[in-house]
């Protein structure tokens, strides 16, 4: 994993909207349940979060992970985790 994790202002605002802590977002990046490829070179880390799935969209830049956005989603829509 990258040595540095940067959370964009947009991701911080989204985290506030959904009452997500920085700690849980970083945990999703460091210890995801799964990682899938997104669009335009992005990756999406999935982490089980109660009845939801936390989705953390990020890009890798050298030794950094820059988090673009975060949001909870219905597990059955995006993942095979705990179906």
N, C-alpha and C positions, 0 to 999 in steps of 0.2 A: 504494500500500500504506500501511497505517497506520504512524504514526510510532513507535508503541510496541507491543511484543509482550509480553503477560503470560502466563506459564505457570502454570496452576493447580497446587496441591499434588497433586491426583489425577494430572494429566498427568506431573508429575515422578516420581511413584511408578511409573506405567506405563512411563515411559522407562527407569527403573532396571531394571525387570523384564525389559525387552527389550534392555538394553544400548544404548540410543539416547542420543546426546549432544544437549545443548541446541543445539549448532551445527547438527546435521543437521535438527532440528525447525524451527529458525528458517529454515533454507534452504528447507525444504518450503513454508513460508508465503510467503516472499519470492519464490521462483522455482519454483512448483509446475509439474508436468507438466500438471495439469488441476485445476480446482476444480468441485465439484458442490454442489448444494444438499442439505442434510441435513434433518432434522426440526426443527420448532419454531424456525425462524429460524437454524439453524446452517449452516455451510459446512464442506466437507471438502476439504482440500488433499491431492492425491495426488502422491507423488514416488517414482520408481522407486528401489528399494533392493536391488541384486543380484537374486535371484530373487523377491523380495517387493515389495510395494507399501506404502510408508509412508502411513498415513492419519492426518491431523492434523485433528481436529474442533475448530472454533473458532466464536466469535461475534464480530461487529463491534460495538464500542461507541464511538461518536464517532470519535476518531482512534486507537483502540486495537483490537488483536486479542487476545482472551482465548482461550487454548488450553484446551479442556475435557479432551480426552484424546488419546492417541496410541497407535498400535499397527501392527505389520506385518501384512499380509494377503496371501493368494495373489492374484497379479495377475489371473488368469483369473476370479476371483470378482467383482471390483469394477471393473475397468477394461479399456479397449481398448488401453492402453499396452503396447507390445512384445508383442502377442499373436502 
